[in-house]
Amino acid sequence: MSFGFTEIDHLLGSAVDPQHGGEKYARLGFTVTPLSVIESIGVGNRMVLLQPLTANTANFIECMGIVDRARVPPTMAELLGGSEGMRSMVLSGPDARTSHAHLKRDGYEFLPPLDLEREWTLPSGEILRPAFLVTLPAPAPLRFNFCQYRNLDPYLRTEWLAHENGAQHLTSVLAIADNAKAAVGSFETVFASPARSRDGIFSTGPGKVQLRVGNQAALRALIPDEWLGEPQGVRYLGFEVKVASLAALRTLFVRRGINFIERSQALVVAPHEACGNVVRFIESEVT
């Protein structure tokens, strides 16, 4: 049974201060959107918008944090609390309400999608009106939620899709699990896509962006042990971004004093440089 998802659309990350979190991503050479405050629920976000790989979807990393604790609902306070890092993988599709009904039927505990529209005033005075249906993430070892866009234009503005570091696409989500096959297996049904295995890392996705899960031994080939952290069950680690040139990116990182290493045909950035996320920059997508 397909739940109607077409892509891993974006990643929801938590930052202690979303303005400062965006500055961290800007230091890595990303163009970052201005701070947008959702006053009704006391949170703010900045985004790294990238070029979509699938029609009618977006492709970005969201940096969200609490800006007014008195207004934050308990669910959001719990979601964004604790150390910085990725909080949820956000899927997209053409009919969020039907996706919700099918998930609910099969035992997934999602609340009904919220139909949201708001005004986002840019520093220039221009007003954007993002509109979408979205669910809150359901509790799970690897949380996910889903959305349906009513207005995709704010996420496709050309001035926000060009990046000094040559970033083009979010290509995969990285996670660690003692039993990687089992962890990714639970998503084979959600994505309606069987997992593939390569060098002990299991991958699946509803579209071109992949969820990639490995155990500590398998991921050691891609990420230093000290950035993997201590084994803690199943959890997100970070993400991979395709860039135009690793050589140009290396020059940028050296000039800015970014903490990175070169491993497995990638430049890998330490978690403290990217709001708790390990980021692997690649030139060629994994096949």
C-alpha positions in Angstrom: 0.0 0.0 0.0 1.4 3.4 -1.0 0.6 6.3 1.3 1.0 8.8 -1.6 4.4 10.3 -0.7 6.5 11.5 -3.6 9.7 12.7 -1.9 11.6 13.4 1.2 10.9 17.1 0.9 12.9 18.7 3.7 14.5 18.2 7.1 13.4 19.9 10.3 16.4 20.8 12.5 16.4 22.3 16.0 18.6 25.3 17.0 18.9 27.0 20.3 18.7 30.3 18.5 17.4 30.1 14.9 19.0 33.4 13.9 22.4 32.2 15.0 21.7 28.8 13.6 21.2 30.3 10.2 24.5 32.2 10.6 26.2 28.8 11.1 24.8 27.6 7.8 25.8 30.9 6.1 29.4 30.4 7.3 29.4 27.1 5.4 28.6 29.0 2.2 24.8 28.5 2.1 22.4 31.2 1.3 20.0 31.3 4.2 16.5 32.9 4.3 15.8 35.7 6.7 14.4 34.8 10.1 10.6 34.1 9.9 8.8 34.2 13.3 5.5 32.4 13.7 4.3 34.5 16.6 1.2 32.4 17.3 3.3 29.4 18.4 6.4 31.3 19.5 8.9 29.7 17.1 11.1 31.1 14.3 12.9 29.5 11.4 15.5 30.1 8.7 15.9 27.8 5.7 18.6 26.6 3.3 16.6 26.2 0.1 18.0 23.9 -2.6 16.9 22.8 -6.1 14.1 20.2 -6.0 14.9 16.8 -7.5 11.2 15.9 -8.0 8.4 18.1 -9.5 5.9 19.8 -7.2 8.2 19.3 -4.1 10.7 21.5 -2.3 14.3 20.5 -1.2 15.6 22.2 1.9 17.0 22.2 5.5 14.9 24.0 8.1 16.6 25.5 11.1 13.8 26.1 13.8 14.0 27.3 17.4 12.0 28.8 20.2 11.8 32.6 20.3 8.9 33.1 22.8 8.7 30.2 25.2 5.4 31.5 26.7 3.6 30.9 23.4 5.1 27.5 22.5 2.7 24.6 22.6 3.9 21.6 24.7 4.3 19.4 21.6 6.6 21.9 19.9 8.5 22.6 23.1 9.2 18.8 23.4 10.1 18.5 19.8 12.6 21.5 19.8 14.0 20.9 23.3 17.4 19.3 24.1 20.6 19.5 22.1 20.6 20.8 18.6 20.2 18.4 15.7 17.7 17.0 13.2 14.2 16.4 14.6 12.2 15.1 11.7 12.2 14.0 8.1 9.4 15.8 6.3 7.7 14.0 3.4 5.5 15.6 0.8 2.7 14.5 -1.5 -0.3 15.7 -3.3 -3.0 14.8 -0.8 -2.1 15.0 2.9 -5.5 14.2 4.2 -5.7 10.9 2.2 -2.2 10.1 3.3 -3.2 10.7 6.9 -6.3 8.5 6.6 -4.3 5.6 5.2 -1.6 5.9 7.9 -4.1 6.1 10.6 -5.9 3.0 9.3 -2.6 1.2 9.5 -1.8 2.2 13.0 0.4 5.3 12.7 -0.5 7.8 15.4 -0.5 11.1 13.4 -2.9 13.9 14.3 -4.9 15.3 11.3 -3.0 17.7 9.1 -3.2 21.4 10.0 -4.2 23.7 7.2 -1.9 26.7 7.7 -1.4 30.0 5.8 0.6 33.0 7.2 2.3 36.2 6.2 6.0 36.3 6.1 7.4 39.9 5.8 10.9 40.1 4.4 13.4 42.8 5.4 12.6 44.5 2.1 9.0 44.8 3.1 7.8 42.2 0.6 5.2 39.9 2.0 5.2 36.1 1.2 2.3 33.9 2.0 3.3 30.3 2.5 0.3 27.9 2.6 0.4 24.2 3.3 -1.2 21.3 5.1 1.2 19.7 7.6 1.2 17.1 10.4 3.2 17.2 13.6 5.9 14.5 13.8 4.7 11.3 15.5 6.8 9.8 18.2 9.2 7.3 16.7 13.0 6.4 16.8 13.3 8.2 13.5 10.5 10.8 13.5 8.8 11.9 10.3 5.9 14.0 9.3 4.4 15.1 6.0 3.0 18.1 4.2 1.1 19.2 1.1 2.0 22.5 -0.4 -0.7 25.0 -1.5 1.9 27.6 -2.5 5.3 26.3 -3.4 6.6 29.6 -4.8 8.3 30.9 -1.6 10.5 27.8 -1.6 11.7 28.2 -5.2 12.9 31.8 -5.3 16.0 31.9 -7.5 17.9 34.3 -5.2 17.7 31.7 -2.4 18.6 28.7 -4.6 22.1 30.0 -5.4 24.8 29.2 -2.9 28.4 30.4 -2.6 29.5 26.8 -1.7 28.0 25.5 -4.9 25.2 23.5 -3.2 22.6 22.1 -5.5 20.5 19.4 -3.8 19.8 17.7 -0.5 20.3 14.1 -1.6 20.0 12.0 1.5 19.3 11.8 5.2 21.8 10.0 7.4 20.9 7.9 10.4 22.6 5.4 12.7 21.1 2.2 14.2 22.5 -1.0 15.7 20.2 -2.9 13.4 20.2 -0.7 10.3 18.2 -3.2 8.2 15.4 -3.2 10.7 15.4 0.6 11.1 15.2 1.3 7.4 12.7 -1.6 6.9 10.0 0.2 8.7 10.2 2.9 6.0 9.9 0.5 3.1 6.2 0.4 3.6 5.8 4.2 4.2 7.8 4.9 1.1 6.4 2.0 -1.0 10.0 1.3 -2.0 12.3 -1.6 -1.1 15.6 -0.8 0.6 18.9 -1.3 -1.2 22.1 -2.3 0.6 25.6 -1.1 -0.2 28.7 -1.6 2.1 26.4 -2.2 5.1 24.3 1.0 4.6 20.6 0.5 3.7 18.8 3.1 1.6 15.2 3.8 0.6 13.0 6.8 -0.3 9.8 7.6 -2.1 11.6 9.7 -4.7 15.2 10.7 -5.4 16.2 11.9 -1.9 17.2 8.8 0.2 17.1 7.8 3.8 20.5 6.1 4.4 20.9 4.1 7.6 24.0 2.2 8.8 25.5 0.9 12.0 28.6 2.4 13.6 31.0 0.0 11.7 29.4 0.8 8.3 29.2 4.5 8.9 32.8 4.7 10.0 33.9 4.6 6.4 32.0 7.9 5.8 32.1 9.7 9.2 34.8 9.9 11.9 34.0 8.0 15.1 34.2 11.1 17.2 31.4 12.7 15.1 29.2 9.5 15.2 29.1 9.8 19.0 28.3 7.0 21.4 25.8 4.3 20.3 22.3 5.5 21.4 19.9 3.2 19.6 18.3 4.7 16.5 18.8 8.4 15.7 19.4 10.9 12.9 23.0 12.0 12.3 22.7 14.6 9.5 22.5 14.8 5.8 24.3 14.8 2.4 24.3 17.7 0.0 25.5 17.6 -3.6 27.7 20.5 -4.7 29.2 21.6 -8.0 32.8 21.3 -7.0 34.5 19.8 -3.9 37.8 21.5 -4.8 36.1 24.9 -4.7 34.3 24.0 -1.5 37.6 22.9 0.1 39.1 26.3 -0.7 36.1 28.1 0.9 36.3 25.9 4.1 40.0 26.4 4.5 39.6 30.2 4.1 36.8 30.3 6.8 38.4 27.9 9.2 35.7 25.3 9.0 36.3 22.0 10.9 36.1 19.4 8.2 37.8 16.2 6.9 38.0 14.5 3.5 36.6 11.0 3.4 35.1 8.7 0.8 35.1 11.3 -1.9 33.3 13.8 0.3 34.0 16.7 2.5 32.5 16.0 6.0 31.7 18.9 8.4 31.7 18.5 12.1 28.3 18.6 13.9 29.1 21.8 15.9 29.5 23.7 12.5 25.9 22.8 11.4 23.6 22.9 14.4 24.4 19.4 15.6 24.3 17.8 12.2 27.1 15.9 10.4 27.0 17.2 6.8 28.6 15.3 3.9 29.2 17.3 0.8 29.5 15.2 -2.3 29.9 15.7 -6.0 28.3 12.4 -7.2 25.2 10.9 -5.7 25.3 7.4 -4.4 23.8 4.8 -6.8 
